[in-house]
Amino acid sequence: MCRFVIYKGTSPVQLCHLLTRPCHSIINQAFDSRLRIDRRRPINGDGFGVGWYDSVHDEELGSQPCIFTSVTPAWNNVNLVRLAEKIKSPLVFAHVRATTAGSLSLDNCHPFVHGKLMFMHNGGIAEFPKIKRKIQQALPDEIYNGVNGNTDSEWAFALLLSKLPDANASTFTTNTLKQAMLDTIAHLNALAEDAGIEEPSLMNFCVTDGESVIATRYISSRHDEAASLWFSSGTAFSEYAKGGHYKMSKADKRENIIMIASEPLTFEKADWMEIKTNNMVVITPKMNLLQIPIVDKFYVPPSDPAFHTRGTTFAAEKGLLSPRRAVGPRSASVMDTESASIETAHIPPIAVA
């Protein structure tokens, strides 16, 4: 399965500090995912993509992100290495792909883009062909005609775009993006139920407009763990020892950097905190970090004993679950900072025509 990483910071980051230099960067994870439970240790060699926004707005260039994708393995692309050394950005999406749906082509490489929006997915929509036609029927012509590939991920993005009041807007509020994400998950669940699909869907989605970031760790099951997802925050992300050994530093209560990743980019236990299954993470334009339960029929609250007995087999067999590690003292306090809070997101039922 796929892997992705998100960076949002108050200052631009040189892309190489995320993609190529760390010894457990997303590029190295593509061929040596040492924290993955799956003993097959599959590789993510079916293409990659990187998307970023300009550090300084240029009216002539516009506000849309720049995307670089390739169907070659990420670890064997010299142009990626060259670009990563020369590009800085305050908001970066990066994705390495292992094909589950859709052919090997540039059109199927994440991130997907529409206007100023970027979208990535790690997981899979269960028995996607059974609901693909229904998704297409729910889309307005402009969004339907904008789909270039044939992955479940891009059609999920198209569905999300259809949930926005105006997918071509120049600005989006955080709540608008959050609600569109919730509506997308609810719609996919309703279609699956209507089609009699019993296999869970793994929906680790993320979307950004260059200001806010919305990411989900989600599975349509009350009994299984979702694909892994972690976050790290602090004031600096830097190399502390030769050989690409990086760590997140936290000098004070400020959150100058927030990263979200399918698998931690460092082996420092105190750097990363696991996002709970069926939760949403929101990064606001002012760098507030919110972890929000997605409350629907698949949500199990931490107070329920079943919360602690979700099975890992389903996601692990797909290579989508990294093992839990003890939370260090710094990461245990991340959600208690002044910039973080907990909310609850309720998904309303959606009628399927």
N, C-alpha and C positions, 0 to 999 in steps of 0.2 A: 504494500500500500504506500501511500504518499507521505511526505513530511513537509511541514511548512514552518516558517518563522516570521514573526512580525516585530519590527522595531519602531518605536515612537519616542522621540526625544525633544528636549527644548533646544538642543544644538544638533546640527547635522552629524551623522556618523559616516566614516569612510566605509564603503561597502565591504571591503576586504576584512574588516574586523568582525563581520557577521558571516561572510560566505566562505572565505578561503584561509584566513590565518589561524583561527582557533583550532586546536587539535581535534575538537569534536564539533566543528562547524557543520552546518546543514549539508555542505558538500561532502564532508567526510562521512556523515551519517548515511549518505546515499549508497556508499559501498561498505561501510563498517559501522552498522548501527549496534554498538555494543550494549546499549541499555534495553534493546528490544527483547521481549520475552521469547518471541517466535524463534525456535531453534533452527529453523531453516535459514535464518539470517538472509532474507531476500534482499536484493539490491534495488535501488531506485534509479534505474538506468534508462527510463523511457522518456527522457527529456526533462527540461527544467525551465523555470522562468523567474525573472526578477522584475519587480515594478517599484518605481520610486517617484516622489514628487520633488520639484525644484526647491532648492533652499531659499531662493529669493524669487518672488513672483515676477514674471515678465509678461507684459500685456500681449506682446507679439506671439510668444510661445503658448500662452493660455494656461489654464489651471489643470488640464488633464495630465495624468501620470505618464511617464515614459516606461515602456515595456521592452525587455529583451528576453526572447525565448529561443530555445533550440531543441531539436530532437536528439542531439548527441548527449551522452552521459555528462553530467555537470563536472565531474572530476577530470574530464578529458577535453575541456573546451578552453583553449588558450585565450580566446577573446573575452571570456568571462573573467579570467584572471586579470587581463589588462584593464578592462573596464572597472573592475572592483577596486583597483589601486587608484583610480582617477576620479571616481564619482563619490560625492557626499550628498546625503539627504536626511531630513528630519523624520521621514516616514518611509519605511521599506517593507515590502512584501516579497518573500522568496519561497519557492516551492520546488521540490524534486518529486518526480512522478514515477510510479510503478503502475502500469496500466491495469485497470479493472473493467472499465467500460470505455469504448471508443478506440479508434485506431491510433497508431503512432504518427502524429502529424503536428505541425506548428499550431494549427487551429485548436488542438486539444490540450495545449500546454497552458497551465495557470501562470500568473493571475489572468483572469478575464477582465475586460474593461468595457465600460459604457460611460461615455462622457468623462466626468471626474471621479467615477466610482471604480474601485478594484475589488475583486472577489476571489477567494480561494476555498478549496474544500479538501479535507482529508477524511476518507471513509468511503461509503458507497450507499446508493439508494437501492434497497432490496428489490429484486425482480423488476428492475427499471422498465423493461419493454412493456410490461403490463400496464403501466401508468403514463408512459411517455406521451401517447396520443392525447390523454386527458390534460396533461400539462400544456401541451401545444394549443389545445382548444381554449384554454383559459387566458391566452396571451393576446394582447392587441397586436395588430399587424406590424407596427414598427419594431416592437421588441421581438416578435417571432422572426422577422426577416433579418434581425441583427445577430442571430445565432449562426456561427460559422462552423463549429465543430459538431461532434456527435457524442459528447460525454454526458453522463447524468449530471455532472457538476455544472456544466454550462447551462443546461436546461433549468437546474435549480436556481442559478443566478438570474436567468430570464424571468422565472417566476417571482423572485424577490423584486426585480425591477417593476414588475406589474403591480406589486403591492404598494409602491411609492405613489404619492399624489402626483408627482411629476418627475419621471426618471431623468429628464434632461435639465433639471433645475441647476442653477449655479451654486446654490447652497442647500444644505440639509441640516436639520437639527438632529442632535443625538437621539432624541426620542423618536423622531421619524424613522431613522435607520433601525433603531431597536424594535419598533413595532413592526416594520416590514420584515425583519428577521423572524419574529415570533409568528407572524401571519404565514410566512413561507413554510415554516416547520409544521404548523397546524394544517396547512393545505396538503402537504405531502403525506402527513399521517392520515388525513381523511381519505385521500385517494387510495392509499395502501389498504385501509380498512374496507373501503368499497370494493376493492379488487380481490379481497380475501387473502391478502399477503400476510403470512405469519412470521416470516423471517424479519428480524429487526433491521432497521436502517441506521447507519452510522453517519451522523450529520455534524461533523466538526466544520462549521462554516465560519468564514470571516469576511467582513466587508468594511471598506473605508471610503471616505470622501476626501481624504487628505487632512482632515481635522479630527474627526471622531473615528474610533475603531470599535466594531462590534464583533465578538468572537463567541462561538458556542462549543461546548463539549456536550454532545447529546447522542442518545440512542433511544430508539422507539421500543424500549423494553423496561420492565420493572425489575428484571432479574439479572441483567448483564451489565458489565461495565462498558462505558463508551471508550472510543479510541483516546489514548492519553493526550493530555494537554497541560502545560505548565506555564507559570509566569514568573518573572523576576523583575525587580525594580530597585532603583538606587540612584546614586549621583554620578557614578562613573563605571564604565565597563572597559577594562583594560588588561593588557598582558602583564602578568606579574612574574613570569618565569619563562625562559627560553623554551622553544618547542611548541609554542601556541597555547600555553596554559593561561587562560583568562579567568577573571573573577569579577563579580559585581561588588562595587564598594558603596557604602552608605555612610556619608560623612555627617548627615543631619536628616531631618524629617522630610526634606524635599524629595520629590520624585522627578528627577531630571531625565530618567530613562525608564521606560517600561518595555519589556520584551515578552512575547507570548510564543511558545514553541511546542511542536508535537513531542519533542524530546529535548531535554536541557542541553545547552551549548557548552556547559562546563561540568566538571565532576565535583564542584564545590557544593556540598549538601546544603549549606546555608544560603545558597544563591537562589534556590528555586522552590516554589510552592505549587503543589498539585491543585489544579482546578477541579472541583467536584463534578461528578457525573450529573448531567442534565442541569447545568448551570451556564449562564451567560456572563461573559466578561465585557465590560464597557470601559473604554478609555475616552474621556471627554477632551475637548479642545484645550482645557486648562490642566490637563494631566491628572485629573481625578480618576481613580481606579475603583470600579464597582464590580462586585461579584453578585449576580442576581439569579436566584433559583428560577427555573422555568417550570412553572406549576401546571401540569396537565395530568392525564391519567397514567403517565409513565414516571411521574415524579415520586420519589421516595424521600421524605424528610429525614434529616440526621437523627431525629428522635425515635424513628421507627427502627426496630431491630433489623428489618430487612435491608436497611441502608448499608449495613456492614457485611452483608452476605451476598452482594451482587457478584455474579460469577465473572471470572476473567477469561474463560476459555474462548468465547466467541470472538472477542477482539484480538486476543493473543494469537489465535490460529490464523488471523489475517495479517499478523505482523503489525498491529496497530496499538499495542499496549506496552509501555515501558514499566518496569517494576517500581512499586512505591518505595521511597527511601525515607529514612527518618528526617523529619523537618528540623533544621537547625534553629538556633535562637533568633537569628535575624529574620528568617523567612516566616517564622511563627508570628511575628508581630506586624507583618506587612499590612494585613487587613485591619489592624487597629490604629493605623496612622490617621492623621487628621484629613488626609486626602482620600480616604477609602470609606465606603459604607456598604451596607447590605440592603437590597430591596427585594421585592418579589414580583415576578412577571407571570401573569396568568394568561394562558392561551385560550381564547374563546373557541367554541366548536365551530367548524366550517361545514356548511352543507355542500355536497358534491352533486353537481347536476348530472 
